[in-house]
Amino acid sequence: MTMTTAIVSIDVESKLIPEAAEKIVNIEGVTEVYSVTGDWDLVVVVRVQDHDELAEIIPNLISKVDGVIRTQTQLAFRTYSRHDLESAFSIGLE
């Protein structure tokens, strides 16, 4: 089954970044939350079964967390991961 992955950049009121991150990471479908440098405060990875779930999670849950000012969402077409490639080639080589 193919998962839909979204990367959500989030601008948060600076004093509420830790609290917002804790609330967001507990939203079903959110797999990772990173506190980052640059133009955004948090980068969130959301993995769900379909776009309808994204339509619920991002505008109705993430965007409504206290302190969230704005979000920008990017959808992933494909995933390339060094970890996944290394795992595939190391099967049986322990």
C-alpha positions as CSV (number, residue, x, y, z in Angstrom):
1,M,0.0,0.0,0.0
2,T,1.4,3.4,-1.0
3,M,1.5,6.1,1.6
4,T,1.1,9.8,0.9
5,T,3.9,11.9,2.4
6,A,3.8,15.6,3.1
7,I,6.5,17.8,4.4
8,V,4.9,20.7,6.3
9,S,7.0,23.8,7.1
10,I,5.5,25.7,10.1
11,D,5.9,29.3,11.4
12,V,5.2,29.4,15.1
13,E,5.2,32.2,17.7
14,S,8.7,31.8,19.2
15,K,7.7,31.4,22.8
16,L,5.4,28.6,21.9
17,I,7.7,26.5,19.7
18,P,8.3,23.6,22.2
19,E,4.6,23.4,23.2
20,A,3.5,23.4,19.5
21,A,6.0,20.8,18.6
22,E,4.8,18.5,21.4
23,K,1.1,18.9,20.4
24,I,1.9,18.4,16.7
25,V,4.0,15.2,17.2
26,N,1.0,13.6,18.9
27,I,-1.4,14.1,16.0
28,E,-2.1,10.8,14.2
29,G,-0.3,10.7,10.9
30,V,2.5,12.9,12.0
31,T,5.7,10.8,12.1
32,E,8.4,13.4,12.8
33,V,8.7,17.0,14.0
34,Y,12.0,18.9,13.6
35,S,12.9,22.2,15.2
36,V,14.9,23.9,12.5
37,T,16.9,27.1,11.6
38,G,15.9,29.4,8.8
39,D,12.7,30.9,7.7
40,W,10.5,28.3,9.4
41,D,10.4,27.1,13.0
42,L,9.3,23.5,12.6
43,V,9.4,21.0,9.8
44,V,6.8,18.2,10.1
45,V,6.6,14.9,8.2
46,V,3.1,13.5,7.7
47,R,2.5,10.1,6.3
48,V,-1.1,9.0,5.6
49,Q,-3.1,6.7,3.3
50,D,-4.7,9.3,1.1
51,H,-5.1,13.0,0.4
52,D,-8.4,13.2,2.3
53,E,-6.4,12.6,5.6
54,L,-4.0,15.4,4.7
55,A,-7.0,17.7,4.2
56,E,-8.0,16.9,7.8
57,I,-4.6,16.9,9.5
58,I,-3.0,20.0,8.1
59,P,-5.7,22.7,8.0
60,N,-7.9,21.3,10.8
61,L,-5.4,20.0,13.3
62,I,-1.8,21.3,12.7
63,S,-2.9,24.8,11.7
64,K,-5.1,25.1,14.8
65,V,-2.4,24.3,17.3
66,D,-1.8,27.3,19.6
67,G,1.0,29.5,18.3
68,V,0.9,28.3,14.7
69,I,1.0,31.3,12.4
70,R,1.2,29.7,9.0
71,T,2.1,26.5,7.2
72,Q,3.5,25.6,3.8
73,T,3.0,22.0,2.5
74,Q,5.0,20.0,0.0
75,L,3.9,16.6,-1.3
76,A,6.5,14.0,-1.9
77,F,6.4,12.1,-5.2
78,R,9.0,9.6,-4.3
79,T,11.2,8.8,-1.3
80,Y,14.9,8.2,-1.7
81,S,16.6,7.2,1.6
82,R,20.2,6.1,2.1
83,H,19.0,4.1,5.1
84,D,16.4,2.2,3.0
85,L,19.1,1.5,0.3
86,E,21.7,0.3,2.8
87,S,19.1,-2.0,4.4
88,A,18.1,-3.6,1.1
89,F,21.8,-4.3,0.2
90,S,22.7,-5.6,3.7
91,I,20.1,-8.4,3.9
92,G,21.9,-11.5,5.0
93,L,25.2,-9.9,5.4
94,E,25.3,-9.8,9.2
